[in-house]
């Protein structure tokens, strides 16, 4: 299925199910959001990386208008619905300030492995412990998907985008597992290095027993 959607390109990756808060201030996006609210229609957020609008993005719906300002600016809450692929960008839409796109929606397979998901969650929490950060997830562990975990795994923007266009849950979990397997030893070594640096300049007992 293909259809036309208004687009709001942003330098972030949004995943299905994600809650995203936006402050709307540009005239073109004030128009876009106002029309989406009026007609109860979603809009698309394609990822912008290195100043380029990429092929894939996520369709989002507006779930609440938190605040409206006198100058027409808005604070809105949105939720990711599904991943789309851009077939053609329509830069000039009649009577509109914003651009749009002709898109389709690739099939997205949700079959998962509880064992693999548990491994990924354990690794993410190990990473958080190393970094001394505290993160919470929106649902109980057994109901979490790769999309729920991805922003917490220390991925770069490019890596988050690569995960966006993996269309099987098992592939997404494997991607996260490979990333965490690589990054955790690096972070542990960095923490050890920080500890060694902290010791530099302090008085230390360097004697060796039985020598």
C-alpha positions in Angstrom: 0.0 0.0 0.0 1.2 3.5 -0.9 -0.1 6.9 0.2 0.8 10.5 0.6 1.8 11.8 4.1 3.0 15.2 5.3 6.6 14.9 6.6 8.5 16.6 9.4 12.1 15.6 8.9 14.2 15.6 12.1 17.7 14.7 13.1 16.6 11.8 15.2 15.3 8.3 14.7 11.8 7.6 16.0 10.6 4.0 16.6 7.1 2.5 16.5 5.6 2.7 20.0 7.9 5.5 21.1 6.5 8.5 22.9 8.0 11.8 21.5 7.4 15.3 22.8 7.8 18.1 20.2 7.8 21.9 20.4 6.4 23.2 17.2 7.5 26.7 16.2 8.3 26.9 12.5 5.3 28.3 10.4 5.3 25.2 8.0 5.1 22.8 10.9 2.6 24.8 12.8 0.4 24.4 9.6 1.2 20.7 9.3 0.4 20.0 13.0 -2.8 22.1 13.0 -4.1 20.3 9.9 -3.2 16.9 11.4 -5.1 17.8 14.6 -8.1 19.1 12.6 -8.3 16.0 10.4 -7.0 13.5 12.9 -4.3 12.3 10.6 -0.8 11.2 11.3 2.4 12.6 9.8 5.9 11.2 9.0 9.2 11.8 10.7 12.0 10.7 8.3 15.5 10.6 9.9 17.9 13.4 8.8 21.6 12.3 8.9 24.4 14.4 7.6 21.8 17.0 6.4 20.2 14.3 4.2 16.6 13.2 4.5 16.8 9.4 4.6 14.7 6.8 2.9 13.0 5.4 6.1 11.1 7.0 8.9 8.3 6.5 11.3 4.6 7.5 11.0 3.4 9.2 14.2 0.1 10.3 15.6 -0.6 13.3 17.8 -1.8 12.0 21.2 -2.1 15.3 23.0 -1.6 19.1 22.7 0.0 20.0 26.0 0.2 23.8 25.4 -0.7 26.3 22.8 1.0 29.7 22.7 -0.4 33.0 21.6 2.0 33.1 18.6 0.7 29.7 17.4 3.5 27.6 18.7 2.6 24.3 20.4 3.9 21.6 22.6 2.6 18.3 21.5 2.9 14.6 22.4 3.2 12.0 19.7 3.4 8.2 19.4 5.2 6.2 16.8 3.0 4.0 14.7 4.9 2.1 12.0 7.9 2.4 9.7 7.5 3.8 6.3 9.8 3.9 3.2 9.9 7.1 1.1 9.3 6.4 -2.6 9.2 10.1 -3.6 9.5 13.4 -1.8 7.0 16.1 -2.8 8.8 19.3 -1.9 6.0 21.6 -3.1 2.5 20.8 -2.1 -0.3 23.1 -3.4 -1.4 25.6 -0.7 1.0 24.1 1.9 4.1 25.4 3.5 5.3 21.9 4.3 6.6 19.0 2.2 5.2 15.6 1.8 6.1 12.2 0.5 4.7 9.2 -1.3 5.5 6.2 1.0 4.8 2.5 1.5 4.9 0.4 4.7 7.3 -2.6 4.7 6.1 -5.7 6.5 7.4 -5.8 10.0 7.7 -9.2 11.6 7.4 -9.4 15.4 8.3 -13.0 16.1 10.9 -12.9 18.9 13.1 -15.0 21.2 12.6 -14.6 24.9 16.1 -15.9 25.6 17.7 -13.5 23.1 15.6 -10.6 24.5 16.7 -11.4 28.0 20.4 -11.4 26.9 20.0 -8.0 25.4 18.3 -6.6 28.4 20.9 -8.0 30.7 23.7 -6.4 28.6 21.9 -3.0 28.4 21.7 -3.0 32.2 25.3 -4.0 32.5 26.2 -1.0 30.3 24.1 1.3 32.4 25.8 0.1 35.5 29.2 0.7 34.0 28.1 4.2 33.0 26.4 4.8 36.3 23.2 5.9 34.7 19.6 4.9 35.7 17.1 4.2 32.9 13.5 2.8 33.1 11.5 1.1 30.4 7.9 1.7 29.5 6.7 -1.9 30.1 7.6 -5.0 32.1 10.6 -6.9 30.8 8.7 -9.7 29.1 6.7 -7.2 27.0 9.7 -5.1 25.8 10.7 -5.1 22.1 14.0 -4.1 20.4 12.4 -0.7 19.6 11.8 -0.1 23.4 15.5 -0.9 24.1 17.3 0.7 21.2 17.6 4.3 22.5 19.0 2.9 25.8 21.8 0.9 24.2 24.3 3.6 23.3 23.8 3.4 19.6 25.0 6.3 17.3 22.4 8.0 15.2 23.5 6.0 12.1 23.2 2.8 14.1 19.8 3.7 15.3 18.8 4.3 11.7 20.2 1.0 10.6 18.1 -0.8 13.2 15.0 1.2 12.0 15.1 -0.6 8.7 15.5 -4.1 10.0 12.1 -5.6 9.6 12.3 -8.7 11.8 12.4 -8.5 15.6 15.0 -11.3 15.7 17.3 -9.3 13.4 16.9 -6.2 15.6 17.7 -8.1 18.8 20.7 -9.7 17.2 21.9 -6.2 16.1 21.6 -4.9 19.6 23.4 -7.9 21.0 26.3 -7.5 18.6 26.6 -3.8 19.4 26.5 -4.4 23.2 29.0 -7.3 23.0 31.4 -4.9 21.3 30.8 -1.7 23.3 30.7 -3.1 26.9 34.4 -4.3 27.0 35.4 -0.9 25.6 33.4 1.0 28.3 34.9 -1.3 31.0 38.4 -0.5 29.8 37.6 3.2 29.8 36.4 3.0 33.4 39.6 1.2 34.3 41.6 3.9 32.6 39.7 6.6 34.5 40.6 4.8 37.8 44.3 4.7 36.8 44.2 8.4 35.9 42.7 9.3 39.3 45.6 7.5 41.0 48.2 9.6 39.2 49.9 12.0 41.6 48.6 10.4 44.8 50.9 8.8 47.4 50.8 5.0 47.0 52.2 2.1 48.7 54.0 0.2 45.9 55.8 -2.4 48.0 55.5 -6.1 46.8 55.0 -8.8 49.3 57.7 -11.5 49.7 60.3 -9.9 47.4 
